Amino acid sequence: MNTCELCNKSGEDLSLREATHKEHGKKWICKDCWTKLYDKNKIVAGSSGSGGAPGCAMGCPGCRNA
């Protein structure tokens, strides 16, 4: 089961993204937390995703579904 390391949301089909939080380091987080951190500029630039992979068709930067 996947669990977000920030909000503790969990589920079998919960999609997680890796992000380097400016204060808490690397975390596996859900889409909602990723969006909130991105909007608040709390993610280290260029550190999210899978090593610079292109975004998926939904426009997610570094999405593992690309």
Phi and psi in radians as a Rosetta constraint file:
Dihedral C 1 N 2 CA 2 C 2 CIRCULARHARMONIC -1.524 0.35
Dihedral N 2 CA 2 C 2 N 3 CIRCULARHARMONIC 2.435 0.35
Dihedral C 2 N 3 CA 3 C 3 CIRCULARHARMONIC -2.365 0.35
Dihedral N 3 CA 3 C 3 N 4 CIRCULARHARMONIC 2.279 0.35
Dihedral C 3 N 4 CA 4 C 4 CIRCULARHARMONIC -1.210 0.35
Dihedral N 4 CA 4 C 4 N 5 CIRCULARHARMONIC 2.300 0.35
Dihedral C 4 N 5 CA 5 C 5 CIRCULARHARMONIC -1.351 0.35
Dihedral N 5 CA 5 C 5 N 6 CIRCULARHARMONIC -0.104 0.35
Dihedral C 5 N 6 CA 6 C 6 CIRCULARHARMONIC -1.836 0.35
Dihedral N 6 CA 6 C 6 N 7 CIRCULARHARMONIC -0.860 0.35
Dihedral C 6 N 7 CA 7 C 7 CIRCULARHARMONIC -1.805 0.35
Dihedral N 7 CA 7 C 7 N 8 CIRCULARHARMONIC -0.113 0.35
Dihedral C 7 N 8 CA 8 C 8 CIRCULARHARMONIC 1.168 0.35
Dihedral N 8 CA 8 C 8 N 9 CIRCULARHARMONIC 0.244 0.35
Dihedral C 8 N 9 CA 9 C 9 CIRCULARHARMONIC -1.099 0.35
Dihedral N 9 CA 9 C 9 N 10 CIRCULARHARMONIC 2.455 0.35
Dihedral C 9 N 10 CA 10 C 10 CIRCULARHARMONIC -2.469 0.35
Dihedral N 10 CA 10 C 10 N 11 CIRCULARHARMONIC 2.821 0.35
Dihedral C 10 N 11 CA 11 C 11 CIRCULARHARMONIC 2.931 0.35
Dihedral N 11 CA 11 C 11 N 12 CIRCULARHARMONIC 2.714 0.35
Dihedral C 11 N 12 CA 12 C 12 CIRCULARHARMONIC -1.092 0.35
Dihedral N 12 CA 12 C 12 N 13 CIRCULARHARMONIC -0.640 0.35
Dihedral C 12 N 13 CA 13 C 13 CIRCULARHARMONIC -1.897 0.35
Dihedral N 13 CA 13 C 13 N 14 CIRCULARHARMONIC 0.432 0.35
Dihedral C 13 N 14 CA 14 C 14 CIRCULARHARMONIC -1.347 0.35
Dihedral N 14 CA 14 C 14 N 15 CIRCULARHARMONIC 2.161 0.35
Dihedral C 14 N 15 CA 15 C 15 CIRCULARHARMONIC -1.519 0.35
Dihedral N 15 CA 15 C 15 N 16 CIRCULARHARMONIC 2.258 0.35
Dihedral C 15 N 16 CA 16 C 16 CIRCULARHARMONIC -1.980 0.35
Dihedral N 16 CA 16 C 16 N 17 CIRCULARHARMONIC 2.623 0.35
Dihedral C 16 N 17 CA 17 C 17 CIRCULARHARMONIC -2.178 0.35
Dihedral N 17 CA 17 C 17 N 18 CIRCULARHARMONIC 2.553 0.35
Dihedral C 17 N 18 CA 18 C 18 CIRCULARHARMONIC -1.546 0.35
Dihedral N 18 CA 18 C 18 N 19 CIRCULARHARMONIC 2.318 0.35
Dihedral C 18 N 19 CA 19 C 19 CIRCULARHARMONIC -2.457 0.35
Dihedral N 19 CA 19 C 19 N 20 CIRCULARHARMONIC 2.545 0.35
Dihedral C 19 N 20 CA 20 C 20 CIRCULARHARMONIC -1.746 0.35
Dihedral N 20 CA 20 C 20 N 21 CIRCULARHARMONIC 1.832 0.35
Dihedral C 20 N 21 CA 21 C 21 CIRCULARHARMONIC -1.294 0.35
Dihedral N 21 CA 21 C 21 N 22 CIRCULARHARMONIC 2.401 0.35
Dihedral C 21 N 22 CA 22 C 22 CIRCULARHARMONIC -1.066 0.35
Dihedral N 22 CA 22 C 22 N 23 CIRCULARHARMONIC -0.460 0.35
Dihedral C 22 N 23 CA 23 C 23 CIRCULARHARMONIC -1.931 0.35
Dihedral N 23 CA 23 C 23 N 24 CIRCULARHARMONIC -0.413 0.35
Dihedral C 23 N 24 CA 24 C 24 CIRCULARHARMONIC -2.023 0.35
Dihedral N 24 CA 24 C 24 N 25 CIRCULARHARMONIC 0.059 0.35
Dihedral C 24 N 25 CA 25 C 25 CIRCULARHARMONIC 1.325 0.35
Dihedral N 25 CA 25 C 25 N 26 CIRCULARHARMONIC -2.812 0.35
Dihedral C 25 N 26 CA 26 C 26 CIRCULARHARMONIC -1.223 0.35
Dihedral N 26 CA 26 C 26 N 27 CIRCULARHARMONIC 2.338 0.35
Dihedral C 26 N 27 CA 27 C 27 CIRCULARHARMONIC -2.479 0.35
Dihedral N 27 CA 27 C 27 N 28 CIRCULARHARMONIC 2.629 0.35
Dihedral C 27 N 28 CA 28 C 28 CIRCULARHARMONIC -1.724 0.35
Dihedral N 28 CA 28 C 28 N 29 CIRCULARHARMONIC 2.030 0.35
Dihedral C 28 N 29 CA 29 C 29 CIRCULARHARMONIC -2.263 0.35
Dihedral N 29 CA 29 C 29 N 30 CIRCULARHARMONIC 2.757 0.35
Dihedral C 29 N 30 CA 30 C 30 CIRCULARHARMONIC -1.357 0.35
Dihedral N 30 CA 30 C 30 N 31 CIRCULARHARMONIC 2.951 0.35
Dihedral C 30 N 31 CA 31 C 31 CIRCULARHARMONIC -1.034 0.35
Dihedral N 31 CA 31 C 31 N 32 CIRCULARHARMONIC -0.723 0.35
Dihedral C 31 N 32 CA 32 C 32 CIRCULARHARMONIC -1.089 0.35
Dihedral N 32 CA 32 C 32 N 33 CIRCULARHARMONIC -0.798 0.35
Dihedral C 32 N 33 CA 33 C 33 CIRCULARHARMONIC -1.173 0.35
Dihedral N 33 CA 33 C 33 N 34 CIRCULARHARMONIC -0.675 0.35
Dihedral C 33 N 34 CA 34 C 34 CIRCULARHARMONIC -1.059 0.35
Dihedral N 34 CA 34 C 34 N 35 CIRCULARHARMONIC -0.785 0.35
Dihedral C 34 N 35 CA 35 C 35 CIRCULARHARMONIC -1.101 0.35
Dihedral N 35 CA 35 C 35 N 36 CIRCULARHARMONIC -0.761 0.35
Dihedral C 35 N 36 CA 36 C 36 CIRCULARHARMONIC -1.092 0.35
Dihedral N 36 CA 36 C 36 N 37 CIRCULARHARMONIC -0.784 0.35
Dihedral C 36 N 37 CA 37 C 37 CIRCULARHARMONIC -1.138 0.35
Dihedral N 37 CA 37 C 37 N 38 CIRCULARHARMONIC -0.725 0.35
Dihedral C 37 N 38 CA 38 C 38 CIRCULARHARMONIC -1.068 0.35
Dihedral N 38 CA 38 C 38 N 39 CIRCULARHARMONIC -0.806 0.35
Dihedral C 38 N 39 CA 39 C 39 CIRCULARHARMONIC -1.100 0.35
Dihedral N 39 CA 39 C 39 N 40 CIRCULARHARMONIC -0.566 0.35
Dihedral C 39 N 40 CA 40 C 40 CIRCULARHARMONIC -1.584 0.35
Dihedral N 40 CA 40 C 40 N 41 CIRCULARHARMONIC 0.078 0.35
Dihedral C 40 N 41 CA 41 C 41 CIRCULARHARMONIC 1.014 0.35
Dihedral N 41 CA 41 C 41 N 42 CIRCULARHARMONIC 0.771 0.35
Dihedral C 41 N 42 CA 42 C 42 CIRCULARHARMONIC -1.827 0.35
Dihedral N 42 CA 42 C 42 N 43 CIRCULARHARMONIC 0.068 0.35
Dihedral C 42 N 43 CA 43 C 43 CIRCULARHARMONIC -1.831 0.35
Dihedral N 43 CA 43 C 43 N 44 CIRCULARHARMONIC 2.366 0.35
Dihedral C 43 N 44 CA 44 C 44 CIRCULARHARMONIC -1.153 0.35
Dihedral N 44 CA 44 C 44 N 45 CIRCULARHARMONIC 2.181 0.35
Dihedral C 44 N 45 CA 45 C 45 CIRCULARHARMONIC -0.984 0.35
Dihedral N 45 CA 45 C 45 N 46 CIRCULARHARMONIC 2.329 0.35
Dihedral C 45 N 46 CA 46 C 46 CIRCULARHARMONIC 1.355 0.35
Dihedral N 46 CA 46 C 46 N 47 CIRCULARHARMONIC 0.135 0.35
Dihedral C 46 N 47 CA 47 C 47 CIRCULARHARMONIC -1.815 0.35
Dihedral N 47 CA 47 C 47 N 48 CIRCULARHARMONIC -0.219 0.35
Dihedral C 47 N 48 CA 48 C 48 CIRCULARHARMONIC -1.477 0.35
Dihedral N 48 CA 48 C 48 N 49 CIRCULARHARMONIC 2.738 0.35
Dihedral C 48 N 49 CA 49 C 49 CIRCULARHARMONIC 1.529 0.35
Dihedral N 49 CA 49 C 49 N 50 CIRCULARHARMONIC -2.750 0.35
Dihedral C 49 N 50 CA 50 C 50 CIRCULARHARMONIC -1.961 0.35
Dihedral N 50 CA 50 C 50 N 51 CIRCULARHARMONIC 1.100 0.35
Dihedral C 50 N 51 CA 51 C 51 CIRCULARHARMONIC 1.224 0.35
Dihedral N 51 CA 51 C 51 N 52 CIRCULARHARMONIC 0.727 0.35
Dihedral C 51 N 52 CA 52 C 52 CIRCULARHARMONIC 1.442 0.35
Dihedral N 52 CA 52 C 52 N 53 CIRCULARHARMONIC 0.337 0.35
Dihedral C 52 N 53 CA 53 C 53 CIRCULARHARMONIC -1.133 0.35
Dihedral N 53 CA 53 C 53 N 54 CIRCULARHARMONIC 2.602 0.35
Dihedral C 53 N 54 CA 54 C 54 CIRCULARHARMONIC -1.126 0.35
Dihedral N 54 CA 54 C 54 N 55 CIRCULARHARMONIC 2.756 0.35
Dihedral C 54 N 55 CA 55 C 55 CIRCULARHARMONIC -1.213 0.35
Dihedral N 55 CA 55 C 55 N 56 CIRCULARHARMONIC 2.797 0.35
Dihedral C 55 N 56 CA 56 C 56 CIRCULARHARMONIC -1.377 0.35
Dihedral N 56 CA 56 C 56 N 57 CIRCULARHARMONIC 3.133 0.35
Dihedral C 56 N 57 CA 57 C 57 CIRCULARHARMONIC -1.096 0.35
Dihedral N 57 CA 57 C 57 N 58 CIRCULARHARMONIC -0.345 0.35
Dihedral C 57 N 58 CA 58 C 58 CIRCULARHARMONIC -1.515 0.35
Dihedral N 58 CA 58 C 58 N 59 CIRCULARHARMONIC -0.013 0.35
Dihedral C 58 N 59 CA 59 C 59 CIRCULARHARMONIC 1.512 0.35
Dihedral N 59 CA 59 C 59 N 60 CIRCULARHARMONIC 0.246 0.35
Dihedral C 59 N 60 CA 60 C 60 CIRCULARHARMONIC -1.338 0.35
Dihedral N 60 CA 60 C 60 N 61 CIRCULARHARMONIC 2.029 0.35
Dihedral C 60 N 61 CA 61 C 61 CIRCULARHARMONIC -1.140 0.35
Dihedral N 61 CA 61 C 61 N 62 CIRCULARHARMONIC 2.230 0.35
Dihedral C 61 N 62 CA 62 C 62 CIRCULARHARMONIC 1.245 0.35
Dihedral N 62 CA 62 C 62 N 63 CIRCULARHARMONIC 0.270 0.35
Dihedral C 62 N 63 CA 63 C 63 CIRCULARHARMONIC -1.091 0.35
Dihedral N 63 CA 63 C 63 N 64 CIRCULARHARMONIC 2.441 0.35
Dihedral C 63 N 64 CA 64 C 64 CIRCULARHARMONIC -1.340 0.35
Dihedral N 64 CA 64 C 64 N 65 CIRCULARHARMONIC -0.081 0.35
Dihedral C 64 N 65 CA 65 C 65 CIRCULARHARMONIC -1.596 0.35
Dihedral N 65 CA 65 C 65 N 66 CIRCULARHARMONIC 0.118 0.35
